[in-house]
Amino acid sequence: MDDRLLQLARHIVTGLNLEDLKPEELDVDAPLFGAGLGLDSIDALELAVIVERHYQVRIADMELGKQAFASLRALDTFIAKQRAAAGT
């Protein structure tokens, strides 16, 4: 896992209080919701806040959120694209 993915994983583990997980143990391609990491709809709201707070990237609607939250790697890619488009 590269540094950028590891930092994102740290934000998720800390922000969602996933005490039994270590950021470096997360599978970057596993789904964040359902059978993967097992997050639920409340976690989705908190995850959106984490992304906005740490990366200044807003997830505007549920459809965009589904794509962005598909996996840790998908979220990292989404954040990178949004930041590049905004010039940050």
C-alpha positions, -999 to 999 in steps of 0.1 A, spaced: 0 0 0 15 33 -10 17 63 14 -14 81 1 -36 50 5 -21 43 39 -29 79 50 -65 75 37 -68 42 55 -56 58 87 -82 86 84 -109 59 79 -98 37 108 -94 66 132 -125 86 120 -148 56 122 -133 42 154 -125 8 138 -104 -2 168 -99 -38 159 -83 -29 125 -49 -16 116 -48 7 86 -21 -13 69 -42 -44 71 -70 -30 50 -75 -46 15 -74 -17 -8 -97 -34 -33 -122 -49 -9 -156 -32 -8 -160 -7 20 -196 -16 26 -214 -50 30 -192 -81 28 -159 -61 27 -151 -38 55 -187 -40 67 -195 -3 69 -232 8 70 -252 39 59 -243 58 91 -206 51 84 -212 65 48 -222 98 63 -192 99 86 -169 88 58 -182 117 36 -173 141 65 -139 126 68 -132 130 31 -144 166 32 -124 175 63 -91 160 54 -92 163 16 -115 193 10 -135 171 -14 -172 170 -12 -193 140 -23 -224 158 -36 -249 129 -40 -256 93 -33 -247 81 -68 -213 97 -67 -209 83 -32 -215 47 -44 -188 50 -69 -163 68 -46 -170 44 -17 -166 12 -37 -132 4 -22 -103 22 -5 -86 24 -39 -117 38 -56 -120 64 -29 -83 74 -33 -88 77 -70 -119 97 -66 -102 121 -42 -72 125 -65 -94 133 -95 -115 158 -76 -84 175 -62 -68 177 -96 -99 191 -112 -100 218 -84 -63 225 -88 -54 216 -52 
